[in-house]
Amino acid sequence: MAEPTKTTFAEGQLKALVERIERLEEEKKTIAADIKEVYAEAKGNGFDIKILRKVISLRKKEPEERQEEEAMIDLYLAALGIVVNREEAA
């Protein structure tokens, strides 16, 4: 009789996990819609959404990671003959 108990427990655990995931997926949809509204508001106020997304992406990174990315971008641009002097741009 031990077998039905284990199966019942596993089924209950599986059901609970599926329900939690479904609930989180719904929350994710709501949050995504909220973020979309904020971007629309920013666009309505004249901000460049593409640049805003890049700024948010950069803020998520550690300073060292950002510097490494900028160095790689500069290297690629230089290889293409496009030279950007970041010191003058700042």
trRosetta pair geometry for C-beta under 8 A, 3 or more apart (Angstrom, degrees):
i j d omega theta_ij theta_ji phi_ij phi_ji
1 4 6.4 -43 -166 29 59 106
1 5 7.1 57 144 -16 73 105
2 5 5.8 -63 -161 37 42 114
2 6 6.5 38 150 -19 74 106
3 6 5.9 -57 -150 35 33 108
3 7 6.3 29 157 -16 68 109
4 7 5.6 -57 -145 41 34 112
4 8 6.0 36 156 -22 69 107
5 8 5.7 -53 -143 37 28 111
5 9 6.3 30 155 -19 63 106
6 9 5.7 -54 -147 36 29 111
6 10 6.3 28 155 -17 65 107
7 10 5.8 -55 -146 38 30 110
7 11 6.2 30 155 -19 65 106
8 11 5.7 -53 -146 36 29 111
8 12 6.3 29 154 -18 63 107
9 12 5.8 -58 -150 38 30 111
9 13 6.2 29 153 -19 66 108
10 13 5.6 -53 -144 38 31 112
10 14 6.2 33 155 -21 65 106
11 14 5.7 -53 -146 36 29 112
11 15 6.3 31 154 -20 64 106
12 15 5.7 -54 -147 36 30 112
12 16 6.4 31 154 -19 64 106
13 16 5.7 -55 -149 35 30 111
13 17 6.4 30 153 -18 64 106
14 17 5.8 -56 -149 36 31 111
14 18 6.3 30 155 -18 66 107
15 18 5.8 -55 -147 37 30 111
15 19 6.3 28 155 -18 64 108
16 19 5.8 -57 -147 38 29 110
16 20 6.4 31 154 -20 64 105
17 20 5.8 -54 -148 34 31 111
17 21 6.4 29 155 -17 65 106
18 21 5.8 -56 -149 37 31 111
18 22 6.3 31 153 -19 65 107
19 22 5.6 -52 -145 37 32 112
19 23 6.3 34 154 -21 65 105
20 23 5.7 -56 -149 36 31 112
20 24 6.3 28 154 -16 65 108
21 24 5.7 -57 -147 40 31 110
21 25 6.2 36 153 -24 65 105
22 25 5.6 -51 -147 32 31 114
22 26 6.7 33 153 -19 62 102
23 26 5.8 -54 -156 33 32 112
23 27 6.6 32 148 -17 64 105
24 27 5.4 -51 -147 37 37 113
24 28 6.2 44 150 -25 66 102
25 28 5.5 -49 -148 32 32 116
25 29 6.7 37 151 -21 62 100
26 29 5.7 -49 -154 30 34 113
26 30 6.7 33 149 -17 64 104
27 30 5.6 -54 -152 36 35 112
27 31 6.3 33 152 -17 68 106
28 31 5.8 -54 -145 39 31 109
28 32 6.2 34 154 -21 65 106
29 32 5.7 -54 -146 36 29 112
29 33 6.4 30 154 -19 63 105
30 33 5.8 -55 -152 35 30 111
30 34 6.5 32 149 -20 64 105
31 34 5.5 -52 -149 35 35 114
31 35 6.4 36 152 -20 67 103
32 35 5.7 -51 -147 35 32 111
32 36 6.4 37 151 -22 63 105
33 36 5.5 -51 -149 34 33 116
33 37 6.6 37 151 -22 63 103
34 37 5.7 -53 -154 32 33 113
34 38 6.7 32 150 -19 65 103
35 38 5.7 -53 -151 33 36 111
35 39 6.5 35 151 -17 66 103
36 39 5.8 -53 -150 37 33 111
36 40 6.4 35 150 -20 64 105
37 40 5.5 -53 -149 36 33 114
37 41 6.4 37 151 -21 65 103
38 41 5.5 -49 -150 34 34 114
38 42 6.4 37 150 -20 64 102
39 42 5.5 -51 -148 35 34 113
39 43 6.3 36 152 -19 65 104
39 49 5.5 64 -171 -133 103 116
39 52 7.1 163 -127 95 84 140
39 53 7.9 22 -117 -65 124 95
40 43 5.6 -52 -147 37 32 112
40 44 6.3 36 151 -21 64 106
41 44 5.5 -54 -149 36 31 114
41 45 6.5 22 153 -12 64 108
42 45 5.8 -63 -151 42 31 106
42 47 4.3 -54 169 55 92 130
42 49 6.4 124 95 -93 115 78
42 52 5.8 71 148 -99 154 170
43 46 7.8 93 -179 -37 31 9
43 47 6.4 -88 -83 63 33 75
43 49 5.2 -13 -76 -52 102 114
47 51 7.6 -126 172 68 83 104
47 52 5.5 62 147 -58 122 129
48 51 4.1 49 94 19 113 113
48 52 6.4 170 89 -17 56 86
49 52 5.3 -53 -142 37 34 116
49 53 6.3 38 157 -21 66 101
50 53 6.0 -53 -154 32 28 110
50 54 6.7 27 148 -17 61 106
51 54 5.5 -53 -150 36 36 113
51 55 6.3 40 151 -22 68 102
52 55 5.7 -50 -147 33 32 113
52 56 6.5 32 153 -17 63 104
53 56 5.8 -55 -150 37 32 111
53 57 6.3 35 150 -21 64 106
54 57 5.5 -53 -149 36 32 115
54 58 6.3 32 153 -19 66 106
55 58 5.8 -55 -148 37 30 110
55 59 6.4 32 154 -22 64 106
56 59 5.7 -52 -147 33 31 112
56 60 6.9 37 153 -26 61 101
57 60 6.0 -55 -161 24 32 114
57 61 7.4 25 148 -18 62 106
58 61 5.9 -60 -159 29 40 111
58 66 5.7 67 -159 -115 90 119
61 65 4.2 -125 -177 90 109 122
61 66 4.9 137 101 -57 126 84
61 69 7.3 -13 171 -4 170 138
62 65 4.6 92 56 5 80 106
62 66 7.1 -148 91 -6 41 86
63 66 5.7 -56 -149 36 33 112
63 67 6.3 32 155 -19 67 106
64 67 5.7 -53 -148 36 31 111
64 68 6.3 33 153 -20 64 106
65 68 5.7 -53 -148 36 31 112
65 69 6.4 32 152 -19 64 106
66 69 5.7 -56 -150 36 31 111
66 70 6.3 30 153 -18 66 106
67 70 5.7 -53 -146 37 32 111
67 71 6.3 34 153 -21 64 105
68 71 5.7 -53 -149 34 31 113
68 72 6.5 30 153 -17 64 105
69 72 5.8 -56 -150 37 31 110
69 73 6.3 32 152 -20 66 105
70 73 5.6 -53 -147 36 32 112
70 74 6.3 35 153 -20 65 105
70 86 7.2 48 177 -86 127 157
71 74 5.7 -53 -148 37 31 112
71 75 6.3 35 151 -22 63 105
72 75 5.5 -50 -147 34 33 115
72 76 6.4 31 155 -16 65 104
73 76 5.9 -55 -149 38 31 109
73 77 6.2 29 154 -17 65 108
74 77 5.7 -56 -144 39 30 111
74 78 6.1 32 156 -21 65 107
74 84 6.6 -118 -116 57 82 98
74 86 7.4 -66 -87 -29 127 119
75 78 5.8 -55 -148 35 27 111
75 79 6.5 29 152 -21 62 106
76 79 5.6 -54 -151 33 32 114
76 80 6.6 20 153 -10 64 108
77 80 5.8 -65 -152 44 33 105
77 82 4.2 -82 -173 83 89 99
77 83 6.9 144 128 -90 105 26
77 84 5.9 -3 125 2 160 104
78 81 7.6 50 -174 -73 32 16
78 82 7.2 -100 -71 66 26 54
78 83 6.0 53 -105 -96 74 75
84 89 6.8 2 176 -31 97 140
85 88 4.3 45 103 16 115 111
85 89 6.6 157 91 -16 62 88
86 89 5.4 -59 -144 40 37 113
86 90 6.2 40 158 -28 69 105
87 90 6.0 -53 -149 28 28 111
